[in-house]
Amino acid sequence: GVLGEVSAVAGEWVGEAWRVAAVARSRSGAHEGALPLLEEVAAERPYDEEVLACLLRSETAVRGAGAALERYERYRAGLITHLGTDPGPELTRVYAELLAADRPVREGILFDGSSLLGRDGDIRAVHALLQTHRVVSIVGPGGLGKTRLAHVVGRNAAQPVAHFVELVGVSSAEGVVGEVGSALGVRDSVSGRRALTAEQRSDVRARIAQHLDQAPALLILDNCEHVVEAVADLVAFLTVTTRDLRVLVTSRAPLSIPAERVYLLGELPAGDAVELFRQRATAARPGVRIDERVVEEVVARLDGLPLAIELAAAKARVMSVEEIARRLADRFALLRGGNRTAPDRHQTLLAVIDWSWNLLGEQERQALRWLSLFGDGFTLSAAEHVLGQDALHVVDALTEQSLLSVRETRFGLRYRMLETVREFGRMRLKEAGEEEPARAAQRDWATAYALEHAVRLFSQEQFAAADALAAEESNLADLLRQALADADTTTVVQLLCGVGGLWSIRGDHSRVFAHRQAIAQVINGWTPPPHLVEVARSAMLITIMNIMIVTDRSGDALRDLLRRLPVTDETDPRVAAMVEVVLVCDTTDGVRLLRRLAELRGSDDPHVVLAATQTSVHTLENVGDVTGAIEAGEQVLSMVDEAAGPWIAAITHAELAHLVMQHGDRHRAVRHARAAIPVLSRIGATDDETQLRAVLLISALADGDLATAEAEFAEIVRANDNEAVLGGIAIVSLCAAELALARGETAAALEEYRVAVRRARETRMPGLANWGPTPWTIVAESVALTAYAYHAGPEDVRFAEEVFSDMLGYDLLNLGSPVLDYPLCGSLLFSLGAWGLLRGATDPRDAVVLLVLAERFAYQNVMPSMAMGKIEPYAERAAPGLIGHLRAEYGDRRGPALLGEARGLLGRLRGQDGRGSHVPLVAAHRQRSEDHDDDRARE
């Protein structure tokens, strides 16, 4: 009936579904899963040769070609017996495959004499591409190991037949077909006879296709870049005249045919590159001393090129690794004569690049020479500025020969040279006598680029301008250093407007500070031409504002130039206002400076009022007037013009976040921090973002919200990933320590404090080497010493005693110090007082005086360990009533008025031992509390 018919149709559909699934699995390479399904389908459909073809292939993959051949013979015999016919053409072809698989062919493929490091992923990737593409080209510069990779792929090829043909010895396009035919043993292409006629080449090409079409085959053509067009013609022909041929090409240039899939082979990963150097160096001289850091430097400078690394490691036979690193300054002289079995083009590093150089026309060679000046790559626009309108053509040609790589960055597409190629280009540039015109062209590009984006840096296009300058930051910085060395003042001021402005809003003040003396020298006595007056004004303003963080006499020459510059109709009123403020700034006397700023804050010019109020925020904080600084910051926010871009408001929010946090209003601090972070993070102000996230972390800890604190710490680590600058380096470890304390992991916390101190001490601002401890060192040491006062056990005391001794010896409160930063000095006083009080290193009364003086110096109390409320109970117990007495005695006096008392007390303490007890006062207090708790429990 109807149900029977429906059941029969459903059965047919199910059977067809199983057939489709089985065939699909086999064709996708899932042979183990396909085999049982195919056997069931074949049992039901014994004459379905499509199913049988898949079954034979899967059985070959799982059980071997012998089992599949037996199955084929049984089928063929049964077919003849029952139907009197032979298998169809598709099955006959599969039979030919089985015969080939039973006797696999591997012609010209070699085994490795040494291990191939770091290429497992590349091997898998190429195998995968060969499953889905007829032609795969491994493309990359010389020395990457393309040939060795191709041999490995050939040895493990899925195809039963694999031929490896080396084309390095073919000197002309006409010889390609003859060389391939000879390697394959094709008749009429005798080895060594490459001068075939066009008709002969056509005939041999057809015979090659016929030869390769007998069974699934892999043809590997190695080293094709010098005859790339002829190889492309041959491969294009073979792909349309064979059914199951795969072609693997190694070349510095792609074939550029429709069937091709390019695989760009990259440099070795750092870890594998180091291991390769270690293995080859040890092989050259067993027992060679390997310094991991030096080797990392060597392999990085060699671009991760395996050949270059092996050539360098071979020199370990006669020199140390450190000497190899030093001699890399002339790498082409050093890296020669490694592996005697290597081809001539790989005997020296110079020969590797020369091979590609010889394939270039003169226009491409000149482009390589000139573009080698770009240390951090370049855009097509930059290349056009330097090379002219033909830049696209030559850049494409250099990229095709793997002399340039193309990288997508967050700022857009860039072209880069390996450092080895750059050095080759610079060497050829010098030989050609083109250094002067090439450098002039690059300077023209750089100054035009810097000024184009500098004018947008303080506008509503601020983000775009910052991105544009950041994209070329390294190149612009290199050119700034060159211009300073060449005393090229006009280039210096133009570049400063761009890259100096970027460093300013990113808080990367050390980058400008490092050049301050050189800048002062090149502008000393210089009068800019009329068209550079405004540029010079902005450049000097940027430089002075960055070096104001530390008093330095080099600023005098900059201020002198600012005073001499005439105000014109083109002068930006905002810049003029900042100049007026900067010219009255004397950071050695904060009180006098505040009086001058107060006068300017009463100006009729709103730009002057804003500039003076901005400067007042930091100055008021510096003299310990946190309340005044907060009021000034709020006034700045009310005056900020959005047309100047979001940074001014963001950095003001950042300052206010720290100030109100010092006042104990952490929730208000969080609001300011959250207002600032998106802008500062977007601009790349890593240090500022780090400090603000520390505020969020500390606030979360105060609220008992450990999960939020952990999340903020993850953001701090992310922001500082390989980019930490100055204070941010110590803050990462300080925050990690405070988190560990919150978790109850005291030992881990103390270790993090030690790390913070070590990192802070190791980080120096260029030019500050002889100016005593840095601000971030004082912060790290202050927090660490205070935490150790609370938590250190006997085994930890020695470190803290050394820090205490060092800090006691700092002469921060000397009026001759470059900058008298009262909050920073207060942090020092607080930590000395904490250690002195809790560890008995000073008289308890002296320790309490230090703590109250720190409070009047507006010390940096943001870290939980530095909280005054935490230590007050101990101070009250050690010296009852003294804190209240001192606060009443000091009245409204702040740091500047108490400087003499602080200096006198520190001077007296320096004559004492300053060591104290291994048993902290806090431990005794804790024990008393625990005893009291036990008493209450018993009650």
N, C-alpha and C positions, 0 to 999 in steps of 0.2 A: 503494500500500500504506500500511501504518501510518506509515512514515517520511514519506511524502508528506503524510499528514494532519497529522502533528506539525509538519512544516515549514510547512504552511499556517497552522496555529494560531499558531505562533511568529511568522510574518510579520505576522499580524493584530495580535498583541500589540506587536511592534516598531513597527508603524505607529501604533497607538494611543498608545504611549509618546512617539513623536515629536510627535504631535498635542498631547498634554498639555503637553509641554515647551515647544512653540512658543506655545501659548495662555498658559501661565503667564508666560513671558518678556514677552510683550506686555502682559499685564495688570499686571505689576510695574514697567513703565516701561522695561524693557531693550529698546528698540525696535530698535536696530542689530543686536543679536544675534538677535532674534526674526524679523526680516524674511526672511532667506534660508530659515529653517526653515519659516516660514508659506507662503512661495512654493512650496516642495517639497510640503508637505502639501496645499495648495490645488490643485496640479496633479493629485494623486492623488484628491482629493475635491472636485471642482469645484462641487458643490452644497451643501457644508457651510457654511451661512451664519454659524455661530458662528466658524469659522476665518476666513472672509472678512471678518467684522466686525473681528476682531483685525488681519488683514492690512491693511485700509484704515486703521486707526488708526496702526499702526506705519509704514506707508508715508507717511502724512501727517507724522509726526514726523521721518522720515529724508529724504524726497524732496520733501515739500510737499503741500498739499491738491490742487493741480492734477493730479498724477500719480495720486493716489487717486481723484479724481473720474472720470478717464479709465477707470481699472480698473472702477469701479462701472458706468459707462455701458456698457462692453463686456459686463459680466455681465448687466445688465438686458436689453440687446438680445438676447443669446443665450438668455436665459431665456424671453423672449417668443417667439422664433423656434422654439425646440425644445420648450418645454413649454406655451406659451401662457398664462403666468402672470407676475405681478409679484413682485419681491423681498418677503420677509416683513417684519413690523413692526420687528424688531430691526435689520435691515439698512436699512430705510427711515429709521429714527432715526439710524443712523450717517451716512446720506446727508445728513440735515439738519445733522449736526455738521460734515460736510465743507464744506457750503455756508457755514456760519458761520465755519469756520476759514479759508476762502478770503477771507472779508470780515470779519475780526475786529472786534469792538465793544469800545471802551474809553471808556465814558461817565463823565465827572466826574473822571477820573484825571489828575493834574497831573505835570509834570516838575519836577525840583529846580532851584532857582536857585543853589544852592551844593552843595558835596560833602557827602555823608552819611558821616561818619567813624565807624568802630568798630562798624558794624552788619552787616558781611558775615555773620558767624556767625548773627546773629538772622534775617537774611533767609533764609539756607539753612534754618534750623530751622523757620521759619513755613511755607515752601514744602513742607517734608517733612511737617509736620503736616497740611497741607491735602490731601495725597495720601491720608491714612489716616483723616481725621476730617471729618465733615460741617460742623462748626462749630468755629472756632478764635477764641478771644478773646485779643487782646494787651492785657494788664492791667498797670497800673502807675500811679504818681502822675503828676500833671501836670508837663509840662516835660521828659519823657524822650524825646520824639520818636516817640510811637506813630503819629500821623497820617502823618508823613513815611515811616515804615517801611511803613505800609499802602499808600501810593501806590506805593512801589517794588515791593512784592509784586504789586499790581494790574497794573502795567506789564508785568511778566514772568510773568503768570499762565499756567498751562498751559491754562486754559479759553479757548475762542474768544470768549466774551462775559464782560466784566467791567464792573460798575457800581459807582461810588463815590457813596455818599449821606451827606452831612454833616447830622447831627442837632442840632448845637449851637443852631440857631435855633428848635427845637421846644420850646415852653414847657409843653406838657402831654402826658400819656400818650395822650390821644385824637388828638393830631395826628401820631403816628408813622406810622400806616398811610397817611394822606393824603400825608405828606411823601415816603415811599418810593414810593408810586404815582405821584406827580407827577414825581419824578426819573426814573422808568422810562418815563414817557409812557403810563401806563395810563389808559384812558378813564374818565371820571367821577371823576378825582382831580386836578382842575385846580390848578395851582400857586397857592399862597396860600390855597386853601380847605381849612382844616384842621378846621373844625367839622362833620365828617361825623356823621350819625346812626349808631347801632349797626348798623342794617341796611345802610347804605351802606358802613360800614367792613368788614363781613363780605363784601359783594360785591366791594369793591376788593381785599381781601386775597386772594380767590379768583382775581381777574384777575391780581394780581401773581404768584401761583403759576403760573398758566397761561402768563404771559409769560416767566417764568424757566425753564419746563420745555421750551422749544422747542429748546434746545441746552445742552450743558454750560456752566454759568455760574458766575461768582464774584460774589457780592454783598458789597460792603464797606460796613459801617455804622459811621460814625465818630462818636466822642464820645457814648457812649450812657448814661453813668452817671446823668444826671439823669432819664432816662426808661427806666431799665433794665428795669422790670417789663413795660412795653408792648413793648419790643424783644424781650424773652425770649418773650413770647406769640407775636409775629409770627414769630420765627425758628423756634420749636418747630413752628408750623403749616407753615411752608415746608419744613422738613426731612421732614415726613411726607407732603407732597403733591407733591413733585418728586422726580425720579429722580437727576439729576446736578448738583444745585445744591450749591455750597460757599459758606459764609458766613464772612466774616472781620469780626470786631468789634474796635473799639478802645474801651476804657472804663477808668475807674478802679475799676469794680466788675464782677465777673463776672456772666454771665447766670444761672448756676446751673440749667441744664437738662441732661437726660441726654446729649444729643448733643454737649455742649460739651467742648472741650479747652482749658484755660487755658494761655497762654504768658505767664509773668511776665517782663516786660521789665526788665532790670537797668540799673544806672547804667553810664556809660561806663567802660571800663578806664582806668587812670591815664594810660598813654601816649597813648591816643586823646584823652582829655580835655585833656591838655597841648597836643596838636597842634591841637585845635579852638580853644582859647584863642589860640594863636599865630596861626592863620590869620585869625580874626576880628579880633584886635587889630591885626594888620598891615594888614588891609583898612580898618580905621577910621583908622589913622594909619601910613602906610608909614614905616619907619625907627624905629618904637618899639623901645626897648631891652627885650629879653626876658631876664629872669633865670630860668633853668630852675627853681631851687629855690623861688623866690617863686611861680612859676606852679603848681608842684606843690602848694604850700601852699594857694593860692587854690582850685584845682579840688577838692582834698580837702575843704576847708571847705564847698564848694558841692555836696558829695555826688555829684560826677560827673554832675549834671543838665545836659544839653546847653543847655536854655533859660537856666538860671542862668549857665552859663559864657559863653554868647553875650551876655547882658545885661551881665555883668562886663567882657568883652573890649571891648564897645562903648564903655565908659568910657575906654579907652585913647586915645580921641580928645582928651580934655581932661585926663588925669592919668596919672601913671606907674603901672607895674604894682605897685610898692611901696605907692603911695598907695591903689590899689584894695584891696590886701591889708589895709591898716590900717583902711579904711572898712567892711570886711565885718563889723565889730562891730555895725553897724546895716545889715544887708543889705537890708532892705525899703526903706529910704530911698535906698540906693545903686542898687539894681537895678530901674530903671524906664526906659521909653522907649528900647528898642533898635531893633527892626526895624519900620518903619512898615507893612509889608505883613502883619505878624502879626495874628491876631485880638485883640480887646480883652482877652480873658482871658489872653493871653500878652504883653501890653504891659508888665506889671510882675510881679515875683516875688510880690508880695502878692496880686495878682489870681489867680495860679495856685492858691494855697492857699485863697483866699476862695471860689473856685468849688466846692471840695469842702466847705468849712466850711458853706456855705449849704444843702448837702444833708443836714446832720446835724440831729437833734433836740437839744433842750436837754440831755438826759442824756448823749448822746454828746459834745456840746461841752464839758460839764464834765469828762468823762473825759479828753478831749484836753488840756484845760488842766492838770489835776492830774498826768496821766502824763508831761507834758512835763518834769517835774522829774527824771526818770530819764535821766541822761546816757548810760548804757551799756545801755539796754534794760531789760526786766523780765520776770518770769515771770507766769503767770496767778495764782499764789499771792500774789505781791507786789501785783498789781492788786486782788485781792480784799481784801487787808488795807487798801489805801488807799481803794478805792471802795465796798466792801461786797459784798453777795451778788449784785448785778446785774452784776458785773464781766465775766462771761463774755459776756453779751449785748452790752455796749457795746464790749468788745474785738473781738468778732466784727464788729460794725458798722463800727468804725474800720478793721479789716483789710480788710473788703469794699470800702471806699472808697479803699484803697491809702494810707491815712494811717498805717498800721502795716504793717510787713513781718514775716513769720514766718521765723525762722532756726533751723535745727537746729545746735546747738553740741555740743562734746564733753561739756558739762555738762547738756544737755537743751535743750528748746525755749524760745526767747526771742522776745519781741516788741520791735521797734525802730522808732524814728522817724528819718526823715532829719533831719539837723541843721536844715535849713530849716523843716521842720514843727515841730520842737522849739522853735525860736525864735519861730515864729508862736504856738505854744501858750503859751509863757511871756509873750509880749506880751498875749495875751488874758487870761491868768491875772491879770496886774497890773491890766488894765483892769477885770476883774470884782471886784477887791478881795478875792481868795481866797488870796493868797499865804500868809498866816499859817496858816489851817486846813489847806491843802494840805501845807505843809512840816511841820506837826505830825504829820499822818498818815504822811508818808513817814519822819519820824524814829522814830515808834512802830514802824513796820515794821522799820527798819534796826536799832534797838537789840534788838528781840525776836529778829531773825534772827541778829545777831552773837552774842548770849548763848546762843541755842539750840545753835549749832555750836561755840562756844568751849569749852563744857563737855565736848565730845567730842574736842577737838583733841589731848589727851594721854591717849588711851585706845586700845582696840583698834579703835575706829572712826575712827582718825586719817585714813586715806585719804579716807573719805567726808566727814568734816568739812572737810578741806583742800579737797576738790573743791567743796563747797558754798560755802565762803568765797571761793575763787578765782572762782567763777561770778559773785559780786557784788562782787568786789574793787574795781572802778572806782567803782561806786556808793557803797560804804561809805567809800572814800577821799575821794570828793567831800564826803560828809556829815560826815566827820571834819574836813575843812578848814573847812567852814561852821560846825560846832560850836565849833571853836577860835576862829574869827573872832567868833562871837557870845558867847564866854565861857560856853558851855553845858556846864558841867563834868560834869553827870550823863550827858549824851549822849557826851561825850568818853571817859569811862572805860569806858562800855559798848562803844563801838565799838572802842576799843583792845584790849579782851579778845579780840575776834574777829579783825579785820583785822591788828592788831598781832601777835597770836599767829601768824597765817599768815606775815607777813613774817619773823618770827623763825626759824621752821623752814625757810623758803626761803633764809635767809641774805641777805635783802634788807634789811640793817640800815639802809641809807641812808634808806629810807622812814620809819622811826621817827625816826632821827637828825635828819632835816630838820624835824621838828615839836617837837624837844626843848624849845626855849625857850618856844614857845607853850604846850606842855603844862605846863611849870613855872609859867608865869604864871597859867593858869586854875585850877590846884590850890593855889596858894600861899595858905595860911591857910584852906583849905576843909576842912570836916569832913563826911564823907559820912553820909547817913541810915543807920540800921541795916540796911536791906535792900540797901544798896550797899557795905557794908564789904568783903565778900569780892571784889566786882567791882573796887573801888578798889585792893585789895591786889594782885590779879592784874595790873591795868593798870599800876600803878607798877613792879611787878617786870619786866614785859615791857619797859617803856620804859628802865629803868636797865640791864638786861642788854644792850640794843641800843646804848646810848650808852657802855657801858664800854669799847668798842673805842677810844674817845678820851676822855681825861679832860676833863670839862667841868663848870663850876661850876653849871650849871642842874640837875645831878643832886642838889644839896643839898636843894632844895625837895621833890624826890620822896622822898628818904630821910627827910626830916623827917615827911612824911605817913605813910610806912611805919612809923616808930617810934611814931606816935600811934595807929595802928589797933589796936584791941583784938583779941586772939585769942579766938575763940568756938568753940563746939562744931561750927560749920559750916566752920571753917578746914581746908582740905586740908593734911594734914601735909607733903606734898611742897612745897607753896607756902610753908608756914611755914619749912621747912628752907632753901629757896632764899633767902628773905628774911633769915634769920640769916646766911647766907654773904655775901649782897650788902652787908649793912650793915657788914661788916668790910673790904670791898674798897676798896683805895686803889691804883689802877693806876699812880700816880706813883712808887711804891717797891715793885718786885717782890720784893725780898728780905724786906722787912718783911711784905709780904702773905703770902709763903710761910710765915713763922713762924705767922701767925694761922691760915692754912689748915691747917697741921700740927696745931694744937691742935684744930680742929674735926674733923679726920679721926680723932681719938681719941675722939669723942663716943660716947655709948651709943645715940644715936638713929641708926638706919641711914639714914634719909632725909637727915640732916645729913651723915653720912659720905659718902654718894653725891654730894650737892651740892658739898661741899668738894673731893672728889676730882676731880669734873668740872672745877671751876674751876682746880684745880691743874695740869691737863694743859697748858692754854694758858699759865698763869703760869710754869711750869717751862721751857717752850719759850722763852718771852719772855726769860728771864734766861740762856738758853744751856745749860740742863741738859736735853739731849735724852734722855739715858738715864733720868733721873727722870721726864720727861714720858711716855716709853713705859711705864714701870712703872705710873704713875698711870692711863694709858689702859687698860692690861690689867686693872687692878683695877676700873675702871668697867664694863668688859664683863662681869666676873664678878658684878657687883651689879645690873645693869639688870633691872628688872621689865618683862616683856613686856606687862603690863596697861597700861603707860604709852604703848604704841604703839611702832612700829618705829624712829622717828626718832632717839631717843637713842642706841641701839646703832649706827645707821647713821652718825651724825655722829662718833661715837667711832672707828669703823672708819676714817672719812675722815681724822681727825686722826692716827691711828696710821699710815696709809698714807704720809703726808708725813714723819712722824718716822722711821720705819724706813728710808724711802728716803734720808733724810739720813745715816743710819748706813751706807748702802751695801747694805742687804739688800733688793734690788729685788724678788726673788721673793716675799718676805713682804709687801712693799708692795703687790704686785699682788693677793695674796689679800685683803688688807684693802680695797683699792679695789673689787674685784669684789663684795665683801660689801656695800659701801655704795651703789654706783651704782644698783641697781634701786630702792631705797627713795627716794633723793634725786631721781632722775629722775622717779619717779612723783609725788612731792610738788611738783616744779617748782623744785627748788633748783638753778637753772642754773649759778650761779657755782661751787658745790661740785662739781657733776657735771663741769664743765669742768676744774677743777683735778685731779680724780681721773683723768679720761681722759688728761690730760697725763702723769700718772704711768705709765699703761699705754703710752702712745706712747713715752715716754722709755725705759722698760724694754724695749720691743720693739726700739728702735734699738740699745740696748746689746747685745741678743742677735743683732743683725744681721738681724732679721726686718722688712724694709722693708714687706712687704705688710701685716702686722698694724699697723704704725705708720701706714700710709696709711689703713687702715680706721678706726683710732681717730681720726685727724684728721677724717675724714668725719663721725664722730659728734660731734666737738667743734664743727664748723661747723653741723651740724644743731641741736645744743642751743643754740647762740648765734644762731640765725637770728632777727634782729630783737629779741632778748631779752637780749643780752649786758649784764651789769652789772659795774661796777667792775673787779675783777681779770680777769674773763673776757675783757674787750675786748683787753687786751694779750696774754693767753695764746694766743689764736687766732693772732696774728701771730708770736709767739715760737715756737710749735710749727711753724708753716709754715716759719719760718727754719731751725729745727733739721732739719726734713725735707729742705729744699733742700740743706743742708750734707751730709747723708747721701747725697744723690744726686750730689754733686759740683757743684752749681749755686751757686757762691759768690756771683756777682753778684745772683742772685735772693734768696739768703739775706740779704745785706746790706741789700737793699731792704726785705725783710720786717722786719728789725730796726728800720730807720728808721720804718716804719709803726707798729710796736709802741710806740715811744717817742712818736710823735706822738699816737696814740690815747690812750695812758695820760695824757699831759699834758693832753689836751683833756677828759678825764673827771674831773669834780670831784664830791665829796660835798657836798651842800648844807650850808652853815655852816662848811666847812673852807677857804674861799677864802684866808684870811689865815694859815693854819697851815703854810705851806711845802709841800714836795712830798708827794704822797700815797704810801701804801705801794706801790700798783701802779705808780706812776711810778718809784720807786726800783728795784723789781724789773725793770721793762722796761729802764731805763737801765743797770742793772748787767749784765744778760745781754748787752745790745747792745754796751756798751763793751768787755766781755771778748771777745766774738766779733770785734769790729773789731780788737782788739789782735792777734789771730791772723791775720786774713784781709784786712784793709783794704789796698787799693792806694793809690798817691799821690792818686788822684782822690777817694778816700773819706775821707781823713784829716781834712779840715776838720770834718765832722760829728762825728767822734769826739772831736776836740780840744775842740769846744764842749761836748759832753756831759761830758767829763772836767773842764773848767773849772767847769761848773755843779755837778757832784757834789762837787767839792772845796770849793765854797762852802757846801754844805748844813751847817746846824748841828744835825745829828741827835743828836750825842752830848752836847748841852747838857742838864744836869739840869733846866733849866727847860722843856724840850720837853714837849708835852702827854702823850706816851707814849714811853718809852724802850724800843723794840723791838730787843733785842740781835741776833736773827738778821737783821733788816732792816739794822741798822747794819753787821753783818758783811758783808752782800752789797755794801754801798757800799765798805767797806774792801777787799774782795777785788777788785772791778773796778778801783778806783784802783791797787791794787798790780799787777794784771795789765797795765794800760796803762803804768804807770810802768816795769815791768820789761821788757816786750816792745817798747816804743817809746822807751825812754830818756827818758821824761818826768820821772823822779825818779832819785835815786841808787839803784843796784841793791839796796843793803842796806836802804834805807828801804822799797823795794817789797816785799822779802821779809818785813820786819817787818809790813807791812800784811797780807800774805797769812796769816801765822801768827796775827795778831790776829783776822782774819776767822774763822779756824778755831776760835779760842777763843770767839768770839762766836756760834758755831754758825750760821754764815751759810747761806743757802739755796742748797744746792749741787745741786739736783735736775736742772737743765738741763745737758746734756752739756758745754756750753761752760764751765760753772762748776766742773768737776771739779778737785779739788786734785791728783789724780794726773796730770792732763794738764799742769799748769804746773810741777810740782815739778822735772822735769829742767832746765827753763830757769833756775829759781831756783838750783838746785844749781850749774849752770854759771856763773851770774853771781856767786854768793856761796857758794863751796864750804863746806859744813858749817854754814852759818848756820841753816838750818831746824831741824836737829837740836839745835843749841845753844839756840835760842829755846824749842823745845818742852821741853827739859830745864829751862831757867831758869824757865819759867812753871809747871811742875809741874801741879798740879791747879787752878790759878786759871782762872776763866772770865771772861766779859764784865764783870760788875760789879766784879771785883777789878782788871781791866786797863783800866777806863774812863779813868782819868787818863792813862795812857801813850798810849792811842789819841788822846785829845783833844790832848795835847801834840804828837804827831807830825803830826796834821792841821794844827794851827795853824802849825807850822814850814813845812810844804809849801805852805801858802797864800801864803807870801811868795816862792815860786819861780815860774819861768816856766810850767812844766807843759805844754810843747808837745812837744818831743822830735823824734825822727827819723821821716822818711817810710818808712824801711826798717826793718821790724820785726826784732827779734832772732830771732823764729820763722822768718823767711825765711832768715836766715843759717844757722840750725841746719838748716833743710830742705835748703839748698844743700850744706852739709857732708855730710849724710846721703846725698844723691844722688851726690856725688863719691865717697864711700866705697863706695856700691853699684857705681859704675862701676869702681872699682879692683878690687873683688872679682870683678866680671864678667870683667875683663881677665885676672885671675889664673886 
